[in-house]
Amino acid sequence: MALRKLKHVLDHHQVEVAIPKDIPAVNMDVGRIAKVLMQLLENAGKYSPPETAIHITAELRNRNIVTSVADHGPGIDDMEQTMIFEKFYRGRNQRVSVQGTGMGLSIAKAIVELHGGTIGLTSQLGRGSLFYFSLPATQMPG
């Protein structure tokens, strides 16, 4: 669903999805978590050069399902990483070149936290960013 709605943003990217078939269930508001995923994908599409891949993964880690969106964009420096999930914050190099209100990631953070999860990122300047969120698994395999 998220990929279809963002076709216009992701059209010039190869989107690679790696989600195991046996991933445990998560108790969630599907519509709201889809908005989180759409926000991460939209940002990856906006900030990554055309024709670069965007990777979506999900895995079980310590009784949580961790979903990640990785891009090959400009990366985010350490200082900005501490502010990126705050309301109205927009990257200092992106304020003019990319449209937005600076609300998307703060809303995504609120949604994930209301589900009992966490959201974060790892990033390297010039190499790209990996945004992830974790949600508690409701049933464990096996």
Residue, then its C-alpha position, 0 to 999 in steps of 0.5 A: m500500500a505504501l509503495r503504491k501511494l508513493k509511486h510518484v516519489l519512488d519512481h526513479h528508485q529501485v525499491e528492494v524489500a526483504i521481509p521474512k515470511d515467518i515474521p511474528a505478528v505485531n499489534m498495531d493500527v495498520g493505517r498509522i504504521a503505514k503512515v510512518l513507513m510512508q514518511l520514511l520512504e518519502n524522505a528516502g525518495k526525496y533526499s536520494p539521487p535518482e536511480t539509487a536503491i532504497h532498501i526496506t527490511a524487517e527483522l525480529r530483534n529482541r522480541n521486537i520487529v525492527t523495520s528499516v528504510a535505507d537510502h543512498g542520500p547525502g547523510i545526516d551529520d551527528m548534530e542534526q541526528t539529535m534534532i531530526f525527530e523534533k517538530f518543525y525541524r528541517g535539515r539545514n541544507q534542505r530547507v530551500s531545496v526540498q518542500g516540507t513542513g518539518m512535521g513528518l518525522s515528529i509525527a512518525k515518532a509519536i505514532v511509533e511511541l504510542h505503539g510502545g516502540t522506538i524510532g531512530l537512525t544511523s547515518q554517514l555523511g556522503r553515504g546515506s541514512l538508515f531510519y528504523f522503528s521497532l514495535p513489540a512482537t505479539q507472538m514469538p515464533g516456535 
